Amino acid sequence: MAGLYEIWQRAEVSRRLDVLSGFIAMCAAGDDDARRRLDQLVAGAHAALSASPPDLLLASDHLDELVWWADTEWADHPYRPVEARPEEADRQTRDYSKDLRRAALPVDVRDEMGRIELSLQVRFLALCRQPGVDRRMRQDVFYVAGRASMALDLGHLEAAEREIRRMEQVGAVRSRESRRG
């Protein structure tokens, strides 16, 4: 199975490829030669990303050619996509990488992840809606829920379940404290 860093790199190239190829497809809508060139570049990049092992260098070369094409042909276009700020780019890449990571997992593991994710959401909402939840408890619950979600993203089911139990403990302790006070 692919390593997390390799999945992240594939996700980064895929994200940028999707955005830029969509823009170029819009700009080249009436030009059959341009559409063929776009289709070849995108197909080449996808083939390189789908290879076993993925050829990230070749996929990046195809992406670089798309960037160069967009920069030379449509640099002043009002809808020319700009590279997202680092935080937004990472957020988008994280979404792509989650999809790639899940696709690499066996079906029974994905099903178990879905069960744990649903459990996390239900318990998180229940804790946040408890009467007497103060700001500090809510912050702690959000933090631990984020850790559980991150564990799921990485495919660590046991760690996710451990964080869910920890989240429930935080809620139970704070609930007892608020009843005493």
KOLGUNU-370830 format. One record per residue (C-alpha): residue in three letters; x, y negated, z. Coordinates in steps of 0.2 Angstrom, whole numbers, padded with zeros to 4 digits, always signed. Each point is the difference from the previous one (the first is absolute). Layout:
N
ALAXYZ/...
END
This chain:
181
MET+0000+0000+0000/ALA+0006-0018-0004/GLY+0008-0010+0014/LEU-0009-0015+0007/TYR+0013-0012-0008/GLU-0002+0008-0017/ILE-0019-0002+0002/TRP+0002-0018+0005/GLN+0011-0004-0015/ARG-0013+0009-0012/ALA-0014-0010+0008/GLU+0009-0016-0003/VAL+0003+0003-0018/SER-0017+0006-0002/ARG-0008-0015+0008/ARG+0010-0012-0011/LEU-0003+0010-0015/ASP-0019+0000+0002/VAL-0001-0019+0003/LEU+0011-0005-0014/SER-0007+0013-0013/GLY-0017-0006+0004/PHE+0005-0018-0004/ILE+0009+0005-0016/ALA-0015+0010-0006/MET-0011-0015+0003/CYS+0012-0011-0010/ALA+0003+0012-0014/ALA-0018+0006-0002/GLY-0001-0004-0019/ASP+0017+0005-0005/ASP+0001+0018-0004/ASP+0019+0000-0001/ALA+0002-0008+0017/ARG-0013+0012+0007/ARG+0010+0015-0007/ARG+0016-0007+0008/LEU-0009-0002+0016/ASP-0007+0017+0000/GLN+0017+0007-0004/LEU+0009-0009+0014/VAL-0014+0004+0013/ALA+0000+0019-0005/GLY+0019+0000+0001/ALA+0000-0007+0017/HIS-0014+0012+0006/ALA+0009+0015-0007/ALA+0016-0005+0009/LEU-0010-0003+0016/SER-0008+0017-0002/ALA+0015+0010-0004/SER+0007+0012+0013/PRO+0011-0008+0007/PRO-0007-0017-0005/ASP+0012-0011-0011/LEU-0002-0016+0009/LEU+0014-0008-0010/LEU-0009+0004-0017/ALA-0017-0006+0007/SER+0009-0016+0006/ASP+0007-0003-0017/HIS-0017+0001-0008/LEU-0007-0012+0014/ASP+0015-0012-0004/GLU-0005+0000-0018/LEU-0018-0004+0004/VAL+0007-0014+0012/TRP+0011-0007-0014/TRP-0014+0001-0013/ALA-0012-0009+0012/ASP+0013-0013+0004/THR+0004-0004-0018/GLU-0018+0001-0008/TRP-0011-0007+0014/ALA+0011-0008+0013/ASP-0012-0016+0000/HIS-0016+0010+0000/PRO-0011-0006+0014/TYR-0004+0018+0006/ARG+0018+0007-0002/PRO+0002+0011+0016/VAL+0014-0006+0012/GLU+0009+0012+0011/ALA-0010+0000+0017/ARG+0008-0007+0016/PRO+0010+0014+0009/GLU-0014+0003+0013/GLU-0013+0002-0013/ALA+0011+0010-0012/ASP+0004+0012+0015/ARG-0019+0001+0004/GLN-0004+0005-0018/THR+0014+0012-0001/ARG-0005+0008+0016/ASP-0017+0003-0008/TYR+0008+0008-0015/SER+0012+0010+0010/LYS-0015+0007+0011/ASP-0008+0006-0016/LEU+0016+0008-0006/ARG+0004+0008+0017/ARG-0018+0008+0002/ALA+0000+0007-0018/ALA+0016+0009+0004/LEU-0008+0009+0016/PRO-0010+0016-0001/VAL-0019-0002+0000/ASP-0002+0008+0018/VAL+0013-0013+0007/ARG-0010-0014-0009/ASP-0016+0006+0007/GLU+0007+0000+0017/MET+0007-0018-0002/GLY-0018-0005-0005/ARG-0007+0007+0015/ILE+0013-0008+0011/GLU-0002-0017-0009/LEU-0019+0001+0003/SER+0003+0004+0018/LEU+0012-0015+0002/GLN-0013-0012-0008/VAL-0015+0007+0011/ARG+0010-0001+0016/PHE+0008-0017-0004/LEU-0017-0008-0003/ALA-0007+0008+0015/LEU+0014-0007+0011/CYS-0001-0017-0008/ARG-0019-0001+0003/GLN+0001+0006+0019/PRO-0008-0013+0011/GLY+0014-0010+0010/VAL+0013+0002-0013/ASP+0012-0014+0003/ARG+0013-0008-0013/ARG+0015+0010+0007/MET-0009+0017-0001/ARG-0006-0004-0018/GLN+0018-0004-0004/ASP+0007+0016+0007/VAL-0014+0010-0008/PHE+0004-0008-0017/TYR+0019+0003+0002/VAL-0002+0018+0004/ALA-0013+0003-0014/GLY+0013-0008-0011/ARG+0013+0013+0005/ALA-0013+0014-0003/SER-0003-0007-0017/MET+0018-0001-0004/ALA+0003+0018+0006/LEU-0014+0005-0012/ASP+0008-0010-0014/LEU+0016+0010+0003/GLY-0009+0017+0001/HIS+0004+0003+0019/LEU-0017+0007+0005/GLU+0006+0004+0018/ALA+0007-0017+0003/ALA-0017-0008-0006/GLU-0010+0011+0012/ARG+0012-0004+0014/GLU-0002-0019-0004/ILE-0019+0002+0000/ARG+0001+0008+0017/ARG+0011-0014+0006/MET-0013-0013-0007/GLU-0014+0009+0010/GLN+0011-0001+0016/VAL+0003-0019-0003/GLY-0019-0002-0001/ALA-0004+0011+0015/VAL+0013-0009+0011/ARG-0005-0017-0005/SER-0019+0004+0002/ARG+0004+0007+0018/GLU+0009-0016+0004/SER-0013-0012-0006/ARG-0014+0010+0010/ARG+0011-0002+0016/GLY+0004-0019-0003/
END
